[in-house]
Structure formats: structure tokens, C-alpha cells
């Protein structure tokens, strides 16, 4: 189930007796866990009816004993296992059999939650299958970078605001795929902006600090258009603010752009829809690849990868002891444009 549907059910008071929240993306697991903590047991009754374990410090029998207790002066209790991935029981067949037995006949008055972070639980285990039959098994997958602008757009819409795809892309490029960080910034905007407002680059610059004119996204646009003056203005700004724009963070973004450009040049179907599917990017980005393809031959793109790798390597101190980030960036951008 999508995490939003599970969240709506929880907030509506529709609980399952078992939850296994697992996967590489901690943000969704945290959201669902916080929602369960906030709603399953009333605040005044949490001392009696909310038990929290940590996987590394507990055994499955203690968890199941707590789950089998009846709530005190309440309809239900919450038993939450944080860091459940560290629970040794997952590797012990006898203990998994006991969890399976409970999962087949869980107490209706208990909500038992395993918050299993950082990796997937073993779906072949009979205990996991039993949890899925009687409860919820939610796989929390990371949002891929090419899907992040669309994800930001949905999150903004849910908050009652609006944002264009290019502006969402600006946020995605700057903030990266750390969803907790992204949501913290979006929450700030939801507090200061009126309902229905549109998030613009100017608003982002004012409240988040991402310059609408001087960011890696605009540098990418300048390189795609071979706009030498604009690219040099941005490089000058980055050189004056090296801590905010380290080369080691810029090179992967530029590398991703030229990788997509190189892939575009090899496509037989270069239509906007076909290229967007093949490159896994937004349709509006295809136009930029098409324009950049006219300015950069495939052989040149191949050499650009070398320029970017060299700048990245030297920025990390490999074969370089004196050249600053600003000088490395300036040299790489010069080689790309000429």
C-alpha cells in the first residue's frame, strides 16, 4: 500500500493489529511510526498502554509477551519495536516460528509495530507472510532522483500550495534525495505562505537560501545552451562562496546531465515522449537535451566526462594539494565550453 493510504487509515483510527515497516528510505517509516504513536493510545494513557522496544536490546519473547497483554482502561495498546532490523530473532528459526504463531492469531486490542530501517526484511520468512495476511507490510523505497521533482510536486499539493516542475526541479537539485530535509524545507514554506500560494524561485531564495540565479541547475542550463557569459557569472559566484558550492557536490549533478545527453544522442526514438521514457526524466527536460545535442557532439561529451572526473578527483585531494575548488571548477567549465 502507498504510505499515504496507510497514513489516512491510521489518522482515521482504522488500525491493523500488525505493521512491518521496512526498507531503505527512513522518511516514510518515520512518518507512519509517528502517526501510530500519536493516534493508537491517548496521551494520558501512554504510560500504561504504550511499550517501546529497541531491536538490539530485546528478544522476541519479551515483545510477544507485551503484545499479549490486555490494555489498561483503554481499547488498545501500542507495542513498538524501533530499529527492528537489529532484532536477532530474524536469524533464528525457532523465534520466527513464535512470531509466526502470534501473527496468525494477533490480539485485536494490540497494535504491534516493527520499524525495520535501512534494508528490506526477508519476505521469504513465514512470519513476514503471516504479518502480511493479518496486518500491513509496507516497503519504504527510496525516491529516485529523476522522480524527486514529481514527488515534491505532490507533497506541495498536499500542503495546499502549488509549484511548477522547473521550480520543483530546482529544489530537488539543491536538496538531494534526503526526504526528511526536503520536507523540513517544504514545511517552512507551508508555515509562511498562505494557502493556495505558488512557490516561486524568488520565494525559495528568500526562505530557503537557494539562489534562483546562482545554482547548479542554472549552471547546467548555461552549459546546455553554451551561454559562456552566464556560465562564467555563475562560476564567479561559486568561487566566491566555495563552502556553499563545493566541486564534489557539483560534479555529480553535471555528470548526470551529460550522461543523459549522451544517452539521448544514442536513442532511435528521440520524440519527447519516447525520450522521456527511455531517459526516465520529465518531458520538459527532453527539449534541453535536444538543444544541447546540437551543440555537443558525442565525442565531445565523451571528453567532458573526463574533465568532470578529473575535477572531482582533484577536489578530494587526489593528485592536488594547492588548487582551490574555484580554480578546478573554472578549468572544467572552460574545457566544457571550448
C-alpha positions, -999 to +999 in steps of 0.1 A: +000+000+000+012+035-007+023+052+026-004+080+021-032+054+022-018+038+053-014+072+069-050+081+061-062+049+077-042+055+108-054+091+111-090+079+107-085+054+136-085+023+114-057+002+128-043-032+119-030-055+146+004-058+129+027-035+110+061-043+094+075-011+080+108-019+062+131-006+035+159+017+026+140+050+029+137+060+066+114+090+060+082+070+052+088+047+081+093+076+105+061+093+092+040+062+098+056+054+131+049+089+144+013+087+132+008+054+151+024+069+183+001+099+180-032+081+175-032+045+188-031+055+225-043+087+241-016+108+256-029+104+291-028+066+289+006+061+272+024+053+305+001+022+308-006+012+272+025+021+251+056-001+252+087+007+231+115-018+225+148-015+206+158-044+185+194-046+196+184-047+233+155-071+234+142-106+225+112-117+206+096-133+236+096-100+256+079-084+226+053-111+222+046-111+260+039-074+258+017-078+228-004-105+245-012-082+275-045-065+276-047-027+277-054-009+309-086+012+309-084+016+272-095-001+240-060-008+227-023-007+234+007+000+212+039-021+212+065-005+190+099-021+181+123+005+169+154-005+150+138-038+144+164-047+118+188-053+148+165-079+163+184-112+165+152-132+161+151-126+123+180-150+121+166-177+144+141-201+131+126-211+164+119-174+174+105-167+139+081-196+144+068-180+176+064-147+158+045-165+130+022-182+155+014-148+171+009-132+137-017-158+127-037-150+158-028-115+169-046-098+198-072-074+184-065-049+213-028-047+204-011-028+176+023-044+172+047-024+150+082-034+137+101-003+124+127-021+103+150+005+088+178+006+063+171-026+044+143-050+034+130-077+057+133-112+043+099-117+025+105-155+024+101-158+061+067-174+071+064-149+099+066-120+074+040-137+052+018-141+083+021-105+092+011-095+056-020-117+058-033-102+091-017-067+090+004-043+069+038-049+053+050-017+039+082-015+018+097+020+021+117+025-011+139+055-019+126+081-043+149+080-073+165+113-082+146+116-115+113+111-097+120+136-069+106+167-087+073+149-092+073+137-056+080+173-044+051+185-066+027+160-049+039+169-014+035+206-021+000+200-035-010+181-003+002+211+018-023+233-001+004+251-022+015+249-058+048+247-076+059+244-112+080+215-124+111+236-131+109+251-096+104+216-080+135+205-100+155+234-086+146+223-051+154+186-059+188+195-074+198+216-044+184+194-016+190+160-030+170+128-021+171+132+017+133+133+021+134+145+057+155+175+046+131+182+017+100+180+039+116+203+065+120+230+039+086+225+025+071+227+060+088+260+065+072+273+033+038+260+043+040+280+075+049+313+059+028+311+028-010+315+025-030+285+013-031+284-025+001+303-030+026+293-056+062+285-046+085+305-069+123+306-073+121+341-056+103+326-025+128+297-024+157+322-024+142+343+003+131+315+027+155+285+019+185+304+006+188+288-028+197+315-053+174+315-083+202+328-105+233+311-090+228+274-085+239+242-102+206+239-121+213+273-137+249+263-144+236+232-161+212+254-182+240+277-192+262+248-203+234+232-222+229+265-241+266+271-243+260+305-228+296+314-219+288+347-201+261+332-179+282+302-171+312+324-161+289+346-139+278+315-120+313+302-117+324+335-103+296+333-077+305+297-068+342+307-065+333+335-041+311+311-020+331+278-020+316+263+012+281+265-003+291+251-037+319+225-033+331+209-065+325+174-051+287+182-049+286+200-083+303+174-104+278+145-099+249+168-110+268+179-141+279+143-147+243+132-146+232+158-171+259+149-196+252+112-191+216+118-200+227+139-230+250+111-242+222+086-238+198+109-257+222+110-286+221+072-289+183+070-290+165+059-321+133+074-308+141+110-298+105+121-296+096+139-263+075+111-250+099+083-262+130+100-249+113+108-215+105+071-211+140+060-221+159+086-200+134+084-171+132+122-169+105+149-171+093+156-207+103+193-204+139+182-198+140+164-232+138+197-250+170+208-232+188+175-242+177+180-278+191+216-279+223+206-261+228+177-286+231+203-314+260+220-295+279+190-282+290+161-304+291+127-288+329+127-290+330+160-271+306+146-245+329+117-240+358+141-233+336+161-209+332+130-186+370+131-183+370+168-173+344+162-147+361+131-132+394+150-130+379+180-112+361+157-088+392+137-081+414+167-075+387+184-053+391+154-030+428+159-027+439+132-051+470+145-070+462+180-059+475+199-029+472+236-038+445+242-065+413+256-050+378+243-058+370+276-076+400+271-099+392+235-105+356+244-114+367+273-137+391+250-156+364+222-160+338+247-173+363+263-197+371+229-212+334+220-215+325+252-233+356+254-256 
